[in-house]
Amino acid sequence: MIPSLTKGFRFTLHSSKAYGFSLCNDGKTAISCSKDHSIKIWDFEKKMSYKSLKGHSDKVRGADFCGKGGNGVVSISDDGTLKYWDLSEEQPKSKNLADELGKLDSLTVSADGSLVCCGGENMTLTIKQIDSGVALAPQSK
């Protein structure tokens, strides 16, 4: 359950336009991504951002929690990369799951947090295993 927030309370998000948001299953944490090339992790109880993830070289168009307990984040950017961030580290560093995918517009993570699916301007769908980065081939009938 999301803790009650004071009526009218708002987070000051980023230094530029925010493109995406995701809530963690714990109901206490959220992420936002922005044109300022960053991803921020938000704590609803403390009403503040406690981590800023930087590693993309262009707009971050989408981000979502992944892994057990939301201990990871995947993100997509106009720089053509799909990145994984391990939030269990004090200073999370990104790991590229894919490069040169073109401008990416959307992503989603499987319910069990093990797969990420993304797509964008190159009109293709990319599905990756988050832990290994291995691409899954689409199944045809």
LUMTOR-119180 format. One record per residue: residue number from 1; residue in one letter; x, z negated, y negated of N, C-alpha, C in turn. Coordinates in nm, 2 decimals. Layout:
residues N
+-----+---------+--------+--------+--------+--------+--------+--------+--------+--------+--------+
| num | residuo |    n.X |    n.Z |    n.Y |   ca.X |   ca.Z |   ca.Y |    c.X |    c.Z |    c.Y |
+-----+---------+--------+--------+--------+--------+--------+--------+--------+--------+--------+
| NUM |       A |      X |      Z |      Y |      X |      Z |      Y |      X |      Z |      Y |
...
+-----+---------+--------+--------+--------+--------+--------+--------+--------+--------+--------+
This chain:
residues 141
+-----+---------+--------+--------+--------+--------+--------+--------+--------+--------+--------+
| num | residuo |    n.X |    n.Z |    n.Y |   ca.X |   ca.Z |   ca.Y |    c.X |    c.Z |    c.Y |
+-----+---------+--------+--------+--------+--------+--------+--------+--------+--------+--------+
|   1 |       M |   0.08 |   0.00 |   0.12 |   0.00 |   0.00 |   0.00 |   0.09 |   0.00 |  -0.12 |
|   2 |       I |   0.05 |   0.08 |  -0.22 |   0.13 |   0.09 |  -0.34 |   0.10 |  -0.03 |  -0.43 |
|   3 |       P |   0.20 |  -0.10 |  -0.48 |   0.17 |  -0.22 |  -0.56 |   0.10 |  -0.17 |  -0.69 |
|   4 |       S |   0.01 |  -0.26 |  -0.74 |  -0.06 |  -0.23 |  -0.86 |   0.03 |  -0.21 |  -0.98 |
|   5 |       L |   0.01 |  -0.11 |  -1.05 |   0.09 |  -0.09 |  -1.17 |   0.00 |  -0.12 |  -1.29 |
|   6 |       T |   0.07 |  -0.18 |  -1.39 |   0.00 |  -0.21 |  -1.52 |  -0.07 |  -0.08 |  -1.57 |
|   7 |       K |  -0.19 |  -0.10 |  -1.61 |  -0.27 |   0.02 |  -1.67 |  -0.19 |   0.08 |  -1.78 |
|   8 |       G |  -0.17 |   0.21 |  -1.77 |  -0.10 |   0.28 |  -1.87 |   0.05 |   0.29 |  -1.85 |
|   9 |       F |   0.10 |   0.22 |  -1.75 |   0.25 |   0.22 |  -1.72 |   0.29 |   0.36 |  -1.68 |
|  10 |       R |   0.40 |   0.41 |  -1.74 |   0.46 |   0.54 |  -1.70 |   0.61 |   0.53 |  -1.69 |
|  11 |       F |   0.66 |   0.60 |  -1.59 |   0.81 |   0.61 |  -1.58 |   0.86 |   0.72 |  -1.68 |
|  12 |       T |   0.97 |   0.69 |  -1.74 |   1.04 |   0.79 |  -1.82 |   1.12 |   0.87 |  -1.72 |
|  13 |       L |   1.09 |   0.99 |  -1.69 |   1.15 |   1.06 |  -1.57 |   1.29 |   1.11 |  -1.59 |
|  14 |       H |   1.30 |   1.22 |  -1.65 |   1.43 |   1.29 |  -1.66 |   1.45 |   1.34 |  -1.80 |
|  15 |       S |   1.57 |   1.40 |  -1.83 |   1.60 |   1.45 |  -1.96 |   1.54 |   1.59 |  -1.98 |
|  16 |       S |   1.47 |   1.64 |  -1.88 |   1.41 |   1.77 |  -1.88 |   1.29 |   1.77 |  -1.79 |
|  17 |       K |   1.22 |   1.89 |  -1.79 |   1.10 |   1.90 |  -1.71 |   1.12 |   1.85 |  -1.56 |
|  18 |       A |   1.02 |   1.78 |  -1.52 |   1.01 |   1.74 |  -1.38 |   0.93 |   1.84 |  -1.30 |
|  19 |       Y |   0.98 |   1.88 |  -1.18 |   0.92 |   1.98 |  -1.10 |   0.85 |   1.92 |  -0.98 |
|  20 |       G |   0.89 |   1.81 |  -0.92 |   0.83 |   1.76 |  -0.80 |   0.84 |   1.61 |  -0.78 |
|  21 |       F |   0.75 |   1.56 |  -0.70 |   0.74 |   1.42 |  -0.67 |   0.71 |   1.40 |  -0.53 |
|  22 |       S |   0.75 |   1.29 |  -0.47 |   0.72 |   1.25 |  -0.33 |   0.71 |   1.10 |  -0.32 |
|  23 |       L |   0.62 |   1.05 |  -0.24 |   0.61 |   0.91 |  -0.22 |   0.66 |   0.88 |  -0.08 |
|  24 |       C |   0.74 |   0.77 |  -0.07 |   0.79 |   0.73 |   0.06 |   0.67 |   0.66 |   0.14 |
|  25 |       N |   0.68 |   0.66 |   0.27 |   0.58 |   0.59 |   0.35 |   0.58 |   0.44 |   0.33 |
|  26 |       D |   0.68 |   0.38 |   0.27 |   0.69 |   0.24 |   0.25 |   0.59 |   0.20 |   0.13 |
|  27 |       G |   0.54 |   0.29 |   0.06 |   0.45 |   0.26 |  -0.05 |   0.52 |   0.20 |  -0.17 |
|  28 |       K |   0.65 |   0.18 |  -0.17 |   0.72 |   0.12 |  -0.28 |   0.82 |   0.21 |  -0.35 |
|  29 |       T |   0.84 |   0.33 |  -0.30 |   0.95 |   0.41 |  -0.34 |   0.89 |   0.55 |  -0.37 |
|  30 |       A |   0.95 |   0.62 |  -0.47 |   0.91 |   0.76 |  -0.49 |   1.04 |   0.83 |  -0.54 |
|  31 |       I |   1.03 |   0.96 |  -0.53 |   1.14 |   1.05 |  -0.58 |   1.08 |   1.15 |  -0.68 |
|  32 |       S |   1.17 |   1.19 |  -0.77 |   1.13 |   1.30 |  -0.86 |   1.25 |   1.39 |  -0.87 |
|  33 |       C |   1.22 |   1.52 |  -0.90 |   1.33 |   1.62 |  -0.92 |   1.30 |   1.70 |  -1.04 |
|  34 |       S |   1.41 |   1.76 |  -1.10 |   1.40 |   1.81 |  -1.24 |   1.48 |   1.93 |  -1.27 |
|  35 |       K |   1.45 |   1.99 |  -1.38 |   1.53 |   2.10 |  -1.44 |   1.67 |   2.05 |  -1.48 |
|  36 |       D |   1.68 |   1.92 |  -1.49 |   1.81 |   1.86 |  -1.53 |   1.91 |   1.85 |  -1.42 |
|  37 |       H |   1.88 |   1.92 |  -1.30 |   1.97 |   1.93 |  -1.18 |   1.97 |   1.80 |  -1.10 |
|  38 |       S |   1.89 |   1.70 |  -1.13 |   1.90 |   1.57 |  -1.06 |   1.77 |   1.54 |  -0.98 |
|  39 |       I |   1.79 |   1.44 |  -0.90 |   1.68 |   1.37 |  -0.82 |   1.69 |   1.22 |  -0.85 |
|  40 |       K |   1.58 |   1.16 |  -0.88 |   1.58 |   1.02 |  -0.91 |   1.50 |   0.95 |  -0.80 |
|  41 |       I |   1.55 |   0.83 |  -0.76 |   1.48 |   0.74 |  -0.67 |   1.41 |   0.63 |  -0.75 |
|  42 |       W |   1.28 |   0.60 |  -0.73 |   1.21 |   0.51 |  -0.81 |   1.16 |   0.39 |  -0.73 |
|  43 |       D |   1.17 |   0.27 |  -0.79 |   1.12 |   0.15 |  -0.72 |   0.99 |   0.11 |  -0.80 |
|  44 |       F |   0.87 |   0.12 |  -0.74 |   0.75 |   0.08 |  -0.80 |   0.74 |  -0.07 |  -0.84 |
|  45 |       E |   0.80 |  -0.15 |  -0.75 |   0.79 |  -0.30 |  -0.78 |   0.87 |  -0.34 |  -0.90 |
|  46 |       K |   0.99 |  -0.28 |  -0.92 |   1.08 |  -0.31 |  -1.03 |   1.05 |  -0.22 |  -1.15 |
|  47 |       K |   0.97 |  -0.11 |  -1.12 |   0.93 |  -0.02 |  -1.23 |   1.05 |   0.05 |  -1.29 |
|  48 |       M |   1.14 |   0.09 |  -1.21 |   1.26 |   0.16 |  -1.26 |   1.33 |   0.25 |  -1.16 |
|  49 |       S |   1.41 |   0.34 |  -1.21 |   1.49 |   0.43 |  -1.12 |   1.62 |   0.35 |  -1.08 |
|  50 |       Y |   1.65 |   0.35 |  -0.95 |   1.77 |   0.28 |  -0.91 |   1.88 |   0.37 |  -0.86 |
|  51 |       K |   1.85 |   0.50 |  -0.84 |   1.96 |   0.59 |  -0.80 |   1.93 |   0.73 |  -0.86 |
|  52 |       S |   2.03 |   0.80 |  -0.90 |   2.02 |   0.93 |  -0.95 |   2.11 |   1.02 |  -0.86 |
|  53 |       L |   2.06 |   1.12 |  -0.79 |   2.13 |   1.21 |  -0.70 |   2.17 |   1.33 |  -0.78 |
|  54 |       K |   2.30 |   1.36 |  -0.79 |   2.35 |   1.48 |  -0.86 |   2.44 |   1.56 |  -0.77 |
|  55 |       G |   2.41 |   1.69 |  -0.76 |   2.49 |   1.77 |  -0.67 |   2.45 |   1.92 |  -0.68 |
|  56 |       H |   2.33 |   1.94 |  -0.73 |   2.29 |   2.08 |  -0.75 |   2.34 |   2.13 |  -0.88 |
|  57 |       S |   2.36 |   2.26 |  -0.88 |   2.41 |   2.33 |  -1.01 |   2.30 |   2.40 |  -1.09 |
|  58 |       D |   2.18 |   2.38 |  -1.04 |   2.07 |   2.44 |  -1.12 |   1.94 |   2.36 |  -1.10 |
|  59 |       K |   1.83 |   2.40 |  -1.15 |   1.70 |   2.33 |  -1.14 |   1.68 |   2.28 |  -0.99 |
|  60 |       V |   1.63 |   2.16 |  -0.98 |   1.59 |   2.11 |  -0.85 |   1.44 |   2.12 |  -0.84 |
|  61 |       R |   1.39 |   2.21 |  -0.76 |   1.25 |   2.25 |  -0.75 |   1.16 |   2.16 |  -0.66 |
|  62 |       G |   1.23 |   2.10 |  -0.56 |   1.15 |   2.01 |  -0.47 |   1.24 |   1.92 |  -0.40 |
|  63 |       A |   1.18 |   1.80 |  -0.36 |   1.25 |   1.70 |  -0.29 |   1.15 |   1.62 |  -0.21 |
|  64 |       D |   1.19 |   1.57 |  -0.09 |   1.10 |   1.49 |  -0.01 |   1.19 |   1.40 |   0.08 |
|  65 |       F |   1.12 |   1.29 |   0.12 |   1.19 |   1.19 |   0.20 |   1.19 |   1.24 |   0.35 |
|  66 |       C |   1.29 |   1.20 |   0.42 |   1.30 |   1.24 |   0.56 |   1.37 |   1.13 |   0.64 |
|  67 |       G |   1.38 |   1.14 |   0.77 |   1.44 |   1.04 |   0.85 |   1.35 |   0.92 |   0.87 |
|  68 |       K |   1.39 |   0.83 |   0.96 |   1.31 |   0.71 |   0.99 |   1.32 |   0.62 |   0.87 |
|  69 |       G |   1.20 |   0.57 |   0.83 |   1.20 |   0.48 |   0.72 |   1.23 |   0.54 |   0.58 |
|  70 |       G |   1.23 |   0.67 |   0.57 |   1.26 |   0.74 |   0.45 |   1.40 |   0.71 |   0.40 |
|  71 |       N |   1.50 |   0.71 |   0.49 |   1.64 |   0.68 |   0.46 |   1.72 |   0.80 |   0.42 |
|  72 |       G |   1.65 |   0.91 |   0.41 |   1.72 |   1.03 |   0.36 |   1.62 |   1.11 |   0.27 |
|  73 |       V |   1.68 |   1.21 |   0.20 |   1.61 |   1.30 |   0.11 |   1.66 |   1.44 |   0.13 |
|  74 |       V |   1.57 |   1.54 |   0.13 |   1.61 |   1.68 |   0.13 |   1.57 |   1.73 |   0.00 |
|  75 |       S |   1.65 |   1.83 |  -0.05 |   1.61 |   1.89 |  -0.18 |   1.64 |   2.04 |  -0.18 |
|  76 |       I |   1.57 |   2.11 |  -0.26 |   1.59 |   2.26 |  -0.28 |   1.61 |   2.28 |  -0.43 |
|  77 |       S |   1.69 |   2.39 |  -0.46 |   1.72 |   2.42 |  -0.60 |   1.73 |   2.57 |  -0.62 |
|  78 |       D |   1.72 |   2.60 |  -0.75 |   1.74 |   2.74 |  -0.79 |   1.89 |   2.79 |  -0.77 |
|  79 |       D |   1.98 |   2.69 |  -0.73 |   2.11 |   2.73 |  -0.70 |   2.12 |   2.79 |  -0.56 |
|  80 |       G |   2.01 |   2.80 |  -0.48 |   2.00 |   2.86 |  -0.35 |   2.04 |   2.77 |  -0.24 |
|  81 |       T |   2.05 |   2.64 |  -0.26 |   2.09 |   2.55 |  -0.16 |   1.98 |   2.45 |  -0.11 |
|  82 |       L |   1.99 |   2.41 |   0.01 |   1.90 |   2.31 |   0.07 |   2.00 |   2.20 |   0.10 |
|  83 |       K |   1.98 |   2.08 |   0.05 |   2.07 |   1.97 |   0.06 |   2.00 |   1.85 |   0.13 |
|  84 |       Y |   2.08 |   1.77 |   0.20 |   2.04 |   1.64 |   0.26 |   2.12 |   1.53 |   0.19 |
|  85 |       W |   2.05 |   1.42 |   0.16 |   2.11 |   1.31 |   0.10 |   2.09 |   1.18 |   0.19 |
|  86 |       D |   2.19 |   1.11 |   0.22 |   2.18 |   0.99 |   0.31 |   2.17 |   0.87 |   0.21 |
|  87 |       L |   2.05 |   0.81 |   0.20 |   2.03 |   0.70 |   0.11 |   2.08 |   0.57 |   0.15 |
|  88 |       S |   2.13 |   0.56 |   0.28 |   2.19 |   0.44 |   0.32 |   2.32 |   0.41 |   0.26 |
|  89 |       E |   2.38 |   0.52 |   0.21 |   2.52 |   0.51 |   0.15 |   2.50 |   0.45 |   0.00 |
|  90 |       E |   2.59 |   0.37 |  -0.04 |   2.59 |   0.31 |  -0.18 |   2.59 |   0.43 |  -0.28 |
|  91 |       Q |   2.68 |   0.53 |  -0.26 |   2.68 |   0.64 |  -0.35 |   2.65 |   0.77 |  -0.26 |
|  92 |       P |   2.52 |   0.80 |  -0.25 |   2.49 |   0.91 |  -0.17 |   2.55 |   1.04 |  -0.21 |
|  93 |       K |   2.61 |   1.11 |  -0.11 |   2.66 |   1.24 |  -0.13 |   2.58 |   1.34 |  -0.05 |
|  94 |       S |   2.57 |   1.46 |  -0.11 |   2.49 |   1.56 |  -0.04 |   2.57 |   1.64 |   0.06 |
|  95 |       K |   2.49 |   1.69 |   0.16 |   2.54 |   1.77 |   0.27 |   2.46 |   1.90 |   0.26 |
|  96 |       N |   2.52 |   2.02 |   0.25 |   2.45 |   2.14 |   0.25 |   2.39 |   2.17 |   0.39 |
|  97 |       L |   2.26 |   2.20 |   0.39 |   2.20 |   2.24 |   0.52 |   2.19 |   2.39 |   0.52 |
|  98 |       A |   2.19 |   2.45 |   0.40 |   2.19 |   2.60 |   0.39 |   2.23 |   2.64 |   0.25 |
|  99 |       D |   2.30 |   2.75 |   0.24 |   2.35 |   2.81 |   0.11 |   2.29 |   2.95 |   0.10 |
| 100 |       E |   2.29 |   2.99 |  -0.03 |   2.25 |   3.13 |  -0.06 |   2.12 |   3.17 |  -0.01 |
| 101 |       L |   2.02 |   3.08 |  -0.02 |   1.88 |   3.11 |   0.02 |   1.80 |   3.18 |  -0.09 |
| 102 |       G |   1.86 |   3.20 |  -0.20 |   1.79 |   3.25 |  -0.32 |   1.72 |   3.13 |  -0.39 |
| 103 |       K |   1.64 |   3.16 |  -0.49 |   1.57 |   3.06 |  -0.56 |   1.46 |   3.01 |  -0.47 |
| 104 |       L |   1.46 |   2.87 |  -0.44 |   1.37 |   2.81 |  -0.35 |   1.26 |   2.74 |  -0.43 |
| 105 |       D |   1.13 |   2.76 |  -0.39 |   1.02 |   2.70 |  -0.47 |   0.95 |   2.59 |  -0.41 |
| 106 |       S |   0.95 |   2.58 |  -0.27 |   0.88 |   2.47 |  -0.21 |   0.94 |   2.43 |  -0.08 |
| 107 |       L |   0.92 |   2.30 |  -0.04 |   0.97 |   2.25 |   0.08 |   0.87 |   2.15 |   0.13 |
| 108 |       T |   0.87 |   2.12 |   0.27 |   0.80 |   2.02 |   0.33 |   0.88 |   1.97 |   0.45 |
| 109 |       V |   0.86 |   1.84 |   0.48 |   0.93 |   1.77 |   0.59 |   0.83 |   1.74 |   0.70 |
| 110 |       S |   0.86 |   1.76 |   0.82 |   0.77 |   1.73 |   0.93 |   0.74 |   1.58 |   0.93 |
| 111 |       A |   0.63 |   1.55 |   1.00 |   0.58 |   1.41 |   1.00 |   0.68 |   1.31 |   1.06 |
| 112 |       D |   0.76 |   1.36 |   1.15 |   0.86 |   1.27 |   1.21 |   0.99 |   1.27 |   1.13 |
| 113 |       G |   1.00 |   1.34 |   1.03 |   1.11 |   1.34 |   0.94 |   1.23 |   1.42 |   0.99 |
| 114 |       S |   1.22 |   1.50 |   1.10 |   1.33 |   1.56 |   1.16 |   1.35 |   1.71 |   1.12 |
| 115 |       L |   1.25 |   1.77 |   1.07 |   1.26 |   1.91 |   1.03 |   1.22 |   1.93 |   0.89 |
| 116 |       V |   1.29 |   2.03 |   0.82 |   1.25 |   2.07 |   0.69 |   1.22 |   2.22 |   0.69 |
| 117 |       C |   1.12 |   2.26 |   0.61 |   1.08 |   2.40 |   0.60 |   1.08 |   2.43 |   0.45 |
| 118 |       C |   1.14 |   2.54 |   0.42 |   1.14 |   2.58 |   0.27 |   1.13 |   2.73 |   0.26 |
| 119 |       G |   1.10 |   2.77 |   0.14 |   1.08 |   2.91 |   0.11 |   1.09 |   2.94 |  -0.04 |
| 120 |       G |   1.10 |   3.06 |  -0.07 |   1.10 |   3.10 |  -0.22 |   1.10 |   3.24 |  -0.24 |
| 121 |       E |   1.18 |   3.29 |  -0.34 |   1.17 |   3.42 |  -0.39 |   1.22 |   3.53 |  -0.29 |
| 122 |       N |   1.30 |   3.49 |  -0.19 |   1.35 |   3.59 |  -0.10 |   1.24 |   3.62 |   0.01 |
| 123 |       M |   1.12 |   3.56 |   0.00 |   1.01 |   3.58 |   0.08 |   1.03 |   3.55 |   0.23 |
| 124 |       T |   1.12 |   3.46 |   0.26 |   1.14 |   3.42 |   0.40 |   1.12 |   3.27 |   0.41 |
| 125 |       L |   1.09 |   3.23 |   0.53 |   1.06 |   3.09 |   0.56 |   1.19 |   3.04 |   0.64 |
| 126 |       T |   1.24 |   2.93 |   0.60 |   1.36 |   2.87 |   0.67 |   1.32 |   2.73 |   0.72 |
| 127 |       I |   1.34 |   2.71 |   0.85 |   1.31 |   2.59 |   0.92 |   1.45 |   2.53 |   0.97 |
| 128 |       K |   1.48 |   2.41 |   0.94 |   1.61 |   2.35 |   0.98 |   1.59 |   2.22 |   1.04 |
| 129 |       Q |   1.67 |   2.18 |   1.14 |   1.68 |   2.05 |   1.19 |   1.76 |   1.97 |   1.09 |
| 130 |       I |   1.71 |   1.86 |   1.04 |   1.78 |   1.79 |   0.93 |   1.91 |   1.73 |   0.98 |
| 131 |       D |   1.91 |   1.67 |   1.10 |   2.04 |   1.60 |   1.14 |   2.15 |   1.70 |   1.17 |
| 132 |       S |   2.12 |   1.81 |   1.22 |   2.23 |   1.91 |   1.26 |   2.24 |   2.03 |   1.17 |
| 133 |       G |   2.14 |   2.06 |   1.09 |   2.14 |   2.18 |   1.01 |   2.11 |   2.31 |   1.08 |
| 134 |       V |   2.08 |   2.30 |   1.21 |   2.05 |   2.41 |   1.29 |   1.92 |   2.47 |   1.25 |
| 135 |       A |   1.92 |   2.61 |   1.24 |   1.80 |   2.68 |   1.20 |   1.71 |   2.70 |   1.33 |
| 136 |       L |   1.58 |   2.69 |   1.31 |   1.49 |   2.72 |   1.42 |   1.43 |   2.86 |   1.40 |
| 137 |       A |   1.43 |   2.94 |   1.50 |   1.37 |   3.07 |   1.49 |   1.22 |   3.06 |   1.50 |
| 138 |       P |   1.15 |   3.14 |   1.41 |   1.00 |   3.14 |   1.42 |   0.96 |   3.19 |   1.56 |
| 139 |       Q |   0.85 |   3.14 |   1.61 |   0.80 |   3.18 |   1.74 |   0.70 |   3.29 |   1.71 |
| 140 |       S |   0.70 |   3.40 |   1.79 |   0.60 |   3.51 |   1.78 |   0.51 |   3.50 |   1.90 |
| 141 |       K |   0.39 |   3.55 |   1.88 |   0.29 |   3.55 |   2.00 |   0.32 |   3.66 |   2.09 |
+-----+---------+--------+--------+--------+--------+--------+--------+--------+--------+--------+
